[in-house]
Amino acid sequence: MTAAKRSGAARASKATSDVLPDGFRFGVATAGFQVEGGFNGPGEPGNNWLGWESLGRVEPSGLALDFWRRYEEHLDRVAGIGCDAFRLSIEWARVEPRDGEVDSTALDAYASILDACRERGLEPLVTLHHFTHPSWLGEEFWLLPDSPERFAKWVEIAVTGLAERCSHWVTINEMNVLANLSYIAGMFPPGRYLDVRSAVLALDHLLAAHVLAYDVVHRIQENAVVGTNNASMSVYEMDRLLTDVLCSRSEGIDREDLAEWLEERRDAYYRDLGKATAPEAITRRWAAYASAGRGMGRMVSAPLTALASSVDAVYSSAHSRALDVAQLDYYDPMVSRHLRLPGHMTAGGRSWALGRQLWDDVVVPRELISYARLAQVRDAKVWVVENGLCNRVRRGRSYLRADGWDRPRYLRENVSSVVSAIDAGLPMGAYYHWTLADNYEWGSYEPRFGLFGIDRDRGLRWSEMDSMGRDAAGAYKRIIEGLRSGDRSVLEAG
């Protein structure tokens, strides 16, 4: 057993300090398509990004971080930081490269990865859909009426094969982001702009798919902990509405009373967030009318019309609530702040994108507490399953952020907010940093989020520093070790 494995196993058995609740876990989050490598090339499994890569519309993912072949090296680094949890995804396109053809070798390889996590004292959190599906399903898969049922069949394959090695699951990653970037912002395949009707339909099918998947997982594995992680957003229709639909039945809401209850929940959501700026108020008003869709004039009609499939799934499920844990991703939650006119200045020149670049996102750690509170589900833990800072690396040149933030400070202040949430009585159960090392960020390697920097021009060389030259991994390690020993001073600027 390696030193990393021994320390991981010992760490998992240690008692939690009085700063952290019993069982609290620290981890890093990853996604298969972003780190594994070996997708969309000749003879390789293809996913829904295959067309865009083939046409040169995006940078090819290529080798990514070669996690598929070098996962033990990656996991050694995770354990070496002091983490006791690791989030990864099982890639549908790799396991089912052709319709109805399951690659048992690939499924066995994922089992080996999960075994390697356990050997290092890392509790695996497995995502069953992280923005990708097999290319043979087509780019418009989530608009198809049978997409929820088809996804549930995939979940049965994956969970049946891996249930002995994992009990913590994310069904679908950031369904609110997936629908919006696919059909509103045009940044994901199929790349539509302002196609609100399709975005709402896709979201309806995604939410229904989660409910069906939840039922499948619990049929196979009774003790499973299953959730789905929204990206925290300041617009109700883009975030908490989805959770409220999933929780409505368990809250004793009859179907005929759902619209009225959701209107009350929406009002409470905005009261908790406080007074909105003028741009934010306009954004919320637009979302309320747009999401109603199909000619409906009020948002609250949406769950009974535009979200019909998901409401049907919720009220016919074998379970009163298809959530065991509240999972959230926390970056900049204010939706209106992500809107920028083309031609604005950014790191390395002007950006002609309609929207703010990831490395320009506003950093607001203090609001994490509010969104953790808003994400709560009755009698359930709250897990922050993504939280990270982006900077830009272009043509080998690394740019510092214009606002002066770096990862050590970002980690201190965001984890400090998690601790403050614990002090305030919120049932916080985990924190996962996005991400371990600079990876493929959905069409480009320019956005960098890693604790470890990667030199892609010289054979995927790992640096002990991040891509801004900071010791981010060391900072995270000190935070983890300090809080586990009850030392809050590790959250202060050094």
N, C-alpha and C positions, 0 to 999 in steps of 0.2 A: 504494500500500500504506500502511495506517495505521501510526501509531507502534506500536500494540499488536501489529500483524501483524509488523512488522519486528523488534521486540524478541523476539517469540515465536520467529520463525525463527532468529534469532541465538542465542537461549538454547538451542534444541534441539541446536545444533551444538557447544556448549561441553563440554569434558571435565568429568566428575564429580570432585569433590574427594576427598581421601583419607579424609574422614569417611564418605562414602557410596560404596557399590559402583558400579561402572561401569553406567550405564544406569538408575540409580534415578530414579523419577519421582514428582513431587508433583502432586496434582490435587484437584479437587472432584468430588463425586458428586451426581447428580440423578436424577429419575425422571419420565418423560413425563407421567403423569396428575397429578403433583404440581406441575408447572411450566408445561405447555404451554397449558392452558386450552382451552375449546371441546369439552368432553365432556358428554354426558348432558342437554343442553338441546334445545329444539325444532330439528329439522333437523341436529343434531350427532351424531357417532358415539357410540354408547352402549357402556359397558362393564359389568362385573358389579356396579358400584356404582349403576347407574341406578335400580334399584328402591328402594334405601335413600334416595337423593337425592329421588326422586319422592314418597316417603311422608313426607318430612321427618324421617326417622330420623337423618340426619346433615346437617351443613351442606353446601350445594351447593358443588362445586369451582369452578364459574363460570369466570372468566377466569384463575384461578390466577396465574401470573406473566407470562402472555402471551408465553411463550417461543416459541411456534409462529410468531408474527409478528415478535418482536423478539429473535430468537436472537443476532444479531450484537452487539447491545448487551451481552447477557449474556456472550458469549464474549470480548468486549473486556475485561470486568472480570476474567474468569478469567485471561487472558493478562497483564493488568495487575498481578495479584498476584504473578506470576512462575511460575505453574503451567506444566507442559508435558504435562499429561494432563487429560482431561475424560471423566467417566462420564455416560452418558445412556441412555435406553431408547427402543426403537422400539415404538410402541404398536400392538398387534395390532388393536384396535378401529378405529383410524384407517385402517390399510392395508386391512383386510378388514371393512368396515362391515356387510356382509351375507354370508351363507354363500356362498362361491365367487366373490364379486365383489371383485376386487382393484382398489383405487384407485391407479392408477399415478401420479397426480398427487401423492398423499401420499407414496408411496415416493420419487419424485423430490425432494420437499421435504426428506425425511430425507437424501437424498444431498447436497443443497445444504448442510445443516447440517454434515455430515461434512466437506465441502470447506472450509467456513468454519473448522472446527477445524484442519485441516491448514494453512490459510493463516496461522494464528496460532501455529503450532508446538505444537499440542495433539494428543497421541496419543489418539484416541477409544477408549474402552472401552464397547462397546454391550451393553446388557442386552436380551434377547429376551422376557423375561416378568418384569415388576416388579409383581407382585401383581394384575395385571389381565388380563382377556381379554374378547372381545366379548360383549355382553349376549345375543346370539342363541344362545350356547352354554349359557346358564343359570348360575345361581349354584352349582349342584352339579356343574359340569363335571368337577372333578378326582376325582369318585367314579365317573365313567363308565369302563367297561373299555377303551374305545377312545381315551381322552383322551391317552395317550402318543403314539399314532400320529397323532392329529389335530394335536397340538402340533408334531410333527416336520414335518408338511406346512407349517405356518406358518413354521417355521424355514427351510425350503427357499425359500419365497417371499422372506423378508427377506434371507437371506444371498446368494441369487442376485442380488438387486437391489443389494446394497451391498458385496459382497466386494472390489470394486476400491478401495474407500475405507476399509475397516476390516479388521483382522486379529485384533483382541483382543475376545473375547466372554465374556459371562456368559449362560449359558443361562436359568437361573431364579434369581431373587433370593430368598434366605432362605427356601428351601422349608420349613425347620423352623419358622419364624415363621408362614408362610402357613397351614400345616396346623393349628398350635396356635391361632392367633387366629380361624380360621374355625370350628373344631369343639370347642375346649376352652374358650377364653375368651369366645367370642361377639362379638368385636370387629370381625370382617370378615364380609361376606356368605358363607354364609347365616346366620351368627350363632347357631350351636349352642353349648350349654354342656355340657362334660364328656362329649361324644360321642366317647369314645376310639376306638371301632371305626371310625368315619368318619374320624377324624384319621389313624389308622394307614393306612387304605386310601388316603386322599388322598396321604399321604406316599409310599406305595409307587408310586402312579402318577406322582407328581412326579419321583421318583428314576429310574424307568424312562424318563420323558420326557426327562430330562437325557441319559441314555445314548444314546437314539435321536437326539437333537439333536446330540450330539457327533459321532456317525457321519455325520450329514448335513453338518455344517459342514466336516468334514475331507474329505468326498467332493468338496465344491465348492471348498474352499480348503485345500490341503495344508499350507501354512505357518501356519495359524491357531493361536492360543493360546486355549484354551477352558477355562473353569472354571465352578463354581457356588459361590456364597458362602453358607456357613452364618453365622448370627448366633452368636457365641461363647456357649456355655452350659455350665454346670457339671454338667449331667446328660448322661451318655454317650449315652443313647437319643435325646436331642434334638439332638445335635451330631455327635460324632466317629463314631458308629455309621454314619451315612450315608456319610461319607468312606471308612470301612473297607470297607463293602460295595463301593464303587466301585473300591477298590484291591486287593481280595482276590485277584482272578485274577492281577494283575501281581506280587503277592507270592508266587506259587506255591502258593496255597491251593486244593486241590481242593474241588469243591462239597460233597462229603460231609463234609469237614473244616471247613466254614465255621463252623458253630455253635460248635465247640470253640475255634476261633481267635478268634472274636469275644468269647467269654467271657474269654479271655486278654487281649485288647485292652482290654476293659472294666476289668478289674482293674488293668492298667497305667495306664489313664487316671486312675483314682481315686488310685493311688499317687502319680502325678505332681502331682496337685492337692493332696495332703496331707490331713490330718485335717479332716473335715467337722463343721460345727456340728450341733447336734441337729435344728433345722428342715431343714437341708440334707440330713442323712442320711435323714430321713423322706421328703423330696421325691424323693430318688434311689430309695428303696425302692419308693415308689408308682409311679414311672416304670418301673421294671424289670418289675413285674407287669402294669401297665396296658398297656404297649406290646406285651407278648407277645400279648394279644388272643386271640380265638377259643378261649377255654378253656385256653390253654396256661399252664402254671404257672411257666415260667422264661423270662426275657427272651431267652436265646440261641436259643430256638426261633423267635423272630419272623422272622428273615431267611429261614427255610425255609418259613414259613407266611404270616404277615401281610405280609411283603415279597416274596412269591413273584414278582410281576411284575418287580420291579427286579432280583432275583437272576437271573431268566431273561434279562433284557436284558444284564446284565453278562457272563454266561457264554456268550452267543450273539453278542456284539458283534464287529465286525470288528477291534476294537482291544483289547489286553489291559488297558488302563486308560483310562477316559473322563475323564481330568483331565490338563491340561498345566501347570497352575499351581494353587497352594493359595491360595484367596481366602477372606478372613474379614472379618466385620463385628464391630467391638469397641465395646461399650457397657458395661453392667454385666452380667457373665456369670453371677452367682450367682442361680440360678433362685428359690430360696426368698426372696430379698430382694425379689422383685417381688410378693409376696403381702401384701396389706393388707386389713384388715376395712373394710367400708363405713362411712362416717361419720368417717374419719380426717381430721385437719387437713392442709391443703395450701395453697399460695399462692392467696390470694383467697377462702379459706373452707374448708368441708368438702368432701371428695370422697366420693361415694356409690358409686364404682366398686369392684368387687372386684379390687383390685390397686393397685400403686403407679403414680402418674402419671409421665409421661415426665420432667417437670421436677423430680421428686423422686428420680430414679435416683441410686444411690450412684456416686460417681466413684472409680475405682480404676485409675489409669494404670499402676501398677507391675505389675499382673497381665497387662497386654497381652503382656509378654514370655513368660509361661507359656502363654498361649493361642496365640500365634504358634508357639511350639515344638510345642504339641499339634496344631496345624493342618497341620504339615509333611507333605509327600508326597515320596517318594524322588525325588531328582534334579530337583526343581522349585523355582521361586522361590515366595516367600510374599508376597502382596499384601494389605495392609489396604485394603479397598475401601469401607469406611464407618467413620467414627469422629467423633462429634460430641456437643455439649452442648445440652441443652434448657432453655429458660425459658418462662414463661407470659406471654402478652399477652391480656387479656380486656377486651372492650368498650373498646378503645383504651388501657387501662392496662397498663403493663409492670411485671412483678413480678421482683425479684431472686430468686435462688435462696436457699432457707433455709440451705443449707450454705456460702454465701459464694463458691462457685466462679464464675468468669467465663471467657469463651472464650480470652482471651490466655493465662491460666494453664493452661487445659485443653490448648490447643495445645502450649504449651511442654512440659508434663509427658508428654503422650501421645507427641509426636514424640521426646522424650528417651528414652522406653521403646523406640521403634523403633530409635533409634541404639544403645541398650544391647543390643538384640537383634542388631544388626549386629556390634557389638563382641564379642558372645558366639559369633559364628560362624554365626548363622542367616542363610539366604539371602534376606534381605528385598529386595524389588524395587520396591515402590511404596507410597505412602500417599495416600489420598483422604479429604479432610474432607467430612463431611456437615453442611451443604450450602452452596451459594453464597449464597442469600438465603432469607428466611423464606417457606416454601411451604405447600402443602396437606398436612396430616399425617393422611390417612386418616380423614376425617370431620369435621375441624375445622381452623381456622386459629389456634387458641389455642397449640398447641405451636410454639415458634420455635427453629430450629436454625441460622439463617443467619449467615454472616459479615457480610452486609449486612442491616440491618433494613428492613422494608417497611411503609409506612403505607397500609393498605388503605382507610382512610376518606377518603383524599384522592387517589384516582386512581393507586394503585400507585406512590407516591413512594418512591424508594430513598434510604436514608440512607447516609452514608459510615461511620456507626457501626452496630453491631449493635443488637438490640432492648433490650439492657441498657445502652446508651450507651457501649460499649467499642469501641476500634479493633481489632476482631478481624481484619479483612482486612489491616490494616497489620501486625499481629503475625505473621500467617501469612507475609506477604511478607518480613518481616525474618528469620524462621526459615529460609525457603527460600533467600534470598540468602546468609545467613550460613553455612549448612551447605554450600552449593555452593562457597563460598570457603574452607571448612575451619575456620570460626570456630564453635566449640562454645559460646561465651559467650552466643549468642543464645537458648540454652535455659535460661539462668539468669534469675531474677526481676530485673527492671530497677528 
